[in-house]
Amino acid sequence: MSEMMKAVIAAEGEALKLGEVTRPQPGPHEVLVKVAAAGLNRADLVQRAGHYPPPPGASDIMGLECAGTVAAVGEKVTKWSEGDRVCALLAGGGYAEFCAVDEGSLLPVPENLTLQQAAALPEAMMTVYANIFMRCAFQKGETILIHGGTSGIGSMAIQMVKAAGASEIWTTAGSAEKCKAAETLGATRAINYKEEDFQEVVKDGGGADVILDMVGGDYVQKNISAARVNGRICNIAYLKGPKVELNLMPLMLKRLILTGTTLRARPVEEKAEIRAAVEERFWPLVARGDIRPVIEQSFDFNEAEAAHALMSKGGHIGKILLSVG
């Protein structure tokens, strides 16, 4: 008889609630994690709305990152043992008492972090690395514009590019409080997009070599305008919509690269490559406290609806968490 566990159930048109589901069993190369905390991501809201289904074979339970302890390992797993403290990048399944994850998507939790703090790191750090450092090939001494500077990803991107030697870090945010928070994290200049035109501020400062954007819509043209010659622009979401009318002549004249990626549906081998790079290059900085998780609020497992409501409002700074168990 299959063992059961509690998980957050998302029924169409209903509030989130806890329900009983079958506990997953780890495959040969997988680890079963007893979840202590799960990080919320805006992708969870999109999935709940029916517009971002999990990739084939992934859990249909929401949750793209978690932290906890290893409860069991698959027969071919050699790196992890029961009781290890880990945090994980997931294709789904984080809003549950247990989740199964490929061994290559796990990171060890440093001693200086609680499991709740660690749950705020995997998705943000791996997204930042995959886009800014791999896709856009960010180099020491370059300039960067990071939209959404106090989001989970934005707050981590600021810290990571600062550690990597960025010469100028611009970011956008929607209030004086958020701008102050972004500059405290290391942004050179936080731009209140409700009061200033970010493209003019960045252009006046010489332009950005790399731009990370999750807004889309009219920001796409403005990003092209704000980019330096040979600049790279990467979209990871389109909160203002993916369909735009563009003047592409500046793209050609400035020799720009306009690209975009997703992380969730990538093969586990690619995720393992990203995880390994993050562990080698940035995990020591996490362990020293030079890069730290930024957490707005942690909700109890049975308060998932309230956690989603807070994320929907968009006023948070850093990550929102669910504490499980």
C-alpha positions in Angstrom: 0.0 0.0 0.0 1.4 3.4 -1.0 2.3 5.8 1.7 0.4 9.1 1.8 1.5 12.7 2.5 0.0 16.2 2.8 0.3 18.6 -0.2 -1.2 21.8 -1.3 -4.0 21.1 -3.7 -5.0 23.7 -6.3 -8.5 23.1 -7.6 -9.8 25.4 -10.4 -11.7 28.3 -8.9 -11.1 27.3 -5.3 -8.8 28.4 -2.5 -5.6 26.5 -2.0 -6.0 23.8 0.6 -4.1 20.8 2.1 -5.0 17.4 0.9 -3.7 13.8 1.0 -1.7 12.5 -2.0 0.6 9.6 -2.7 4.1 10.1 -1.4 6.6 9.9 -4.4 9.2 7.2 -4.5 12.7 8.2 -5.7 14.0 6.7 -9.0 17.4 5.2 -9.3 19.1 8.6 -9.7 16.7 10.5 -7.4 16.6 11.6 -3.8 13.5 11.8 -1.7 13.5 15.1 0.3 11.5 15.6 3.5 10.6 19.2 2.8 11.1 21.8 5.6 10.3 24.9 3.4 9.4 25.7 -0.2 10.0 28.9 -2.1 7.2 30.6 -4.0 7.7 31.8 -7.5 5.5 33.9 -9.8 5.5 30.8 -12.1 3.4 29.1 -9.4 0.6 31.7 -9.9 0.8 31.2 -13.7 0.6 27.4 -13.3 -2.4 27.8 -10.9 -4.1 30.0 -13.6 -3.7 27.1 -16.1 -1.0 28.8 -18.3 2.2 27.0 -17.2 1.7 23.2 -17.0 4.5 21.1 -15.5 6.8 19.4 -18.1 6.1 15.7 -18.9 6.8 13.4 -16.0 7.0 16.2 -13.4 4.7 16.5 -10.4 1.6 18.6 -10.9 1.9 19.9 -7.4 3.2 23.5 -7.4 6.6 24.4 -6.1 9.9 24.9 -8.0 12.3 24.9 -5.1 12.6 23.6 -1.6 14.9 22.7 1.2 14.9 19.9 3.7 16.6 16.7 4.7 17.3 13.6 2.6 14.7 10.9 3.6 15.8 8.2 1.1 18.0 7.8 -2.0 17.7 5.9 -5.2 19.8 2.8 -5.7 22.3 4.6 -8.0 22.8 7.7 -5.9 26.3 8.0 -4.5 26.7 11.6 -3.4 23.8 12.0 -0.9 22.9 10.1 2.3 19.9 10.0 4.6 19.9 13.0 6.9 21.8 15.4 4.6 20.6 19.0 4.6 19.9 19.9 1.0 18.1 22.5 -1.1 16.7 21.6 -4.5 15.6 23.0 -7.9 12.4 21.3 -8.9 10.3 20.9 -12.0 7.3 20.7 -9.5 6.3 19.2 -6.2 7.7 21.6 -3.6 4.4 22.4 -1.9 4.3 19.0 -0.2 5.8 17.1 2.8 8.1 15.1 0.5 9.4 15.5 -3.1 11.6 13.4 -5.3 14.3 15.2 -7.2 17.2 14.2 -9.5 20.5 14.0 -7.5 22.0 16.6 -9.9 19.6 19.3 -8.9 20.6 19.4 -5.2 22.9 21.6 -3.3 24.2 21.1 0.3 22.9 23.6 2.8 25.7 25.5 4.4 26.0 25.5 8.2 25.3 29.2 8.4 21.8 28.9 6.9 18.6 27.4 8.2 16.6 25.2 6.0 14.0 28.0 5.6 16.7 30.4 4.4 18.1 27.8 2.0 14.7 27.3 0.4 15.0 30.8 -1.0 18.1 30.1 -3.0 18.0 27.3 -5.7 15.6 28.7 -8.3 16.8 32.3 -8.1 20.6 31.5 -8.1 20.3 28.9 -10.9 18.1 31.2 -13.0 20.5 34.1 -12.6 23.5 31.9 -13.4 21.8 30.3 -16.5 20.8 33.6 -17.9 23.3 36.3 -16.9 26.4 34.2 -16.8 25.8 31.4 -19.3 23.4 32.9 -21.8 24.6 36.5 -21.7 28.2 35.6 -20.9 28.5 38.4 -18.3 32.1 39.4 -17.6 33.9 41.3 -14.8 33.9 45.0 -15.5 30.7 45.0 -17.5 27.5 47.0 -16.8 24.1 45.5 -16.2 20.4 46.5 -15.9 18.3 44.1 -13.7 14.6 44.7 -13.8 12.6 43.8 -10.7 15.5 44.4 -8.4 13.7 43.4 -5.2 12.1 40.3 -6.6 13.5 36.9 -5.6 15.5 36.7 -8.8 16.4 40.4 -8.9 17.6 40.5 -5.3 19.9 37.5 -6.0 21.1 38.8 -9.4 22.3 42.1 -7.8 24.4 40.2 -5.2 25.8 37.7 -7.7 26.9 40.3 -10.3 28.3 42.5 -7.6 30.4 39.6 -6.4 31.4 38.9 -10.1 32.8 42.4 -10.4 30.1 44.4 -12.2 31.2 48.0 -12.8 27.7 49.4 -12.8 24.5 47.8 -11.6 21.2 49.5 -12.5 17.9 48.1 -11.4 14.3 49.0 -11.5 11.7 49.0 -8.7 8.3 50.5 -8.0 8.8 52.4 -4.7 11.3 54.4 -2.7 11.4 51.6 -0.2 12.2 49.0 -2.8 14.8 51.2 -4.4 16.5 51.6 -1.0 16.5 47.9 -0.5 18.0 47.2 -3.9 20.8 49.7 -3.3 21.4 48.1 0.1 21.9 44.8 -1.7 24.5 46.3 -4.0 22.8 48.1 -6.8 24.7 51.2 -8.0 21.5 53.0 -8.9 17.9 51.9 -8.3 15.4 53.5 -10.7 11.8 54.1 -9.5 10.1 53.2 -12.8 7.0 55.1 -11.6 8.9 58.4 -11.5 11.8 58.0 -14.0 12.3 56.5 -17.5 14.8 53.8 -16.9 16.0 53.7 -20.5 17.1 57.4 -20.3 18.8 56.9 -17.0 20.8 53.9 -18.3 21.6 55.6 -21.7 22.8 58.7 -19.9 25.1 56.4 -17.9 26.6 54.8 -21.0 24.3 51.9 -21.5 24.1 48.3 -20.3 26.2 45.4 -21.5 23.6 42.9 -20.1 19.9 43.3 -19.4 17.8 40.8 -17.4 14.1 41.4 -17.9 11.0 39.6 -16.7 8.6 42.4 -17.6 8.3 42.3 -21.4 5.7 44.4 -23.2 7.0 47.9 -23.9 10.2 47.1 -21.9 11.5 45.1 -24.9 11.9 48.2 -27.1 13.2 50.2 -24.1 15.8 47.5 -23.3 17.0 47.7 -26.9 17.4 51.4 -26.5 19.2 51.1 -23.2 21.7 48.5 -24.3 25.3 49.2 -25.3 26.9 48.1 -28.6 27.3 44.3 -28.4 24.8 44.2 -25.5 22.9 41.1 -24.6 19.3 41.2 -23.5 17.6 38.1 -21.9 13.9 37.7 -21.1 12.9 35.2 -18.5 9.2 36.2 -18.3 6.7 38.6 -19.8 4.6 40.1 -17.0 3.4 42.9 -19.4 2.8 40.4 -22.3 4.9 38.6 -24.9 3.5 40.3 -28.0 5.0 43.6 -29.0 5.7 45.7 -32.1 9.4 46.4 -32.4 11.8 48.6 -34.3 14.6 46.1 -34.8 17.0 48.5 -36.6 18.8 49.4 -33.3 19.2 45.7 -32.7 21.2 45.4 -36.0 23.1 48.7 -35.7 24.3 48.0 -32.1 24.9 44.3 -32.8 22.7 43.2 -29.9 21.6 39.8 -28.9 17.9 39.4 -27.8 17.3 36.1 -26.2 15.2 34.3 -23.6 15.2 31.1 -21.6 13.3 28.9 -19.3 14.7 26.7 -16.6 11.9 24.4 -15.6 11.6 22.2 -18.6 15.4 21.7 -19.2 16.8 18.1 -19.1 18.2 17.1 -15.8 21.6 17.0 -17.3 21.5 20.7 -18.1 20.2 21.5 -14.6 23.0 19.5 -13.1 25.5 21.5 -15.2 24.0 24.8 -13.9 23.9 23.5 -10.3 27.6 22.5 -10.5 28.6 25.9 -11.8 26.7 27.7 -9.0 28.2 25.4 -6.4 31.7 26.0 -7.6 31.5 29.8 -8.2 29.0 31.2 -5.8 28.2 28.6 -3.1 31.4 29.5 -1.1 30.1 33.1 -1.0 26.8 31.9 0.4 28.6 29.9 3.0 30.6 33.0 4.0 27.5 35.1 4.2 28.6 37.4 1.3 25.5 36.3 -0.6 22.4 36.0 1.5 18.8 35.0 1.0 16.4 37.9 1.1 13.1 36.8 2.6 9.9 38.8 2.9 7.8 36.4 4.9 7.3 32.7 5.7 3.8 31.2 5.9 2.8 28.0 7.5 2.0 25.1 5.1 -1.7 25.5 5.5 -1.5 29.2 4.7 -0.6 28.8 1.0 -3.6 30.8 -0.1 -2.4 33.8 1.9 1.1 33.4 0.6 -0.2 33.5 -3.0 -2.3 36.6 -2.2 0.8 38.4 -1.0 2.8 37.4 -4.1 -0.1 38.6 -6.3 0.0 42.0 -4.8 3.6 42.4 -5.8 4.7 44.5 -2.9 7.2 42.0 -1.4 10.9 42.3 -1.2 12.8 39.0 -1.8 11.3 35.6 -1.4 8.0 34.4 0.1 8.2 30.9 1.7 6.0 28.1 2.9 7.2 26.3 6.0 6.2 22.7 5.9 5.6 20.1 8.6 
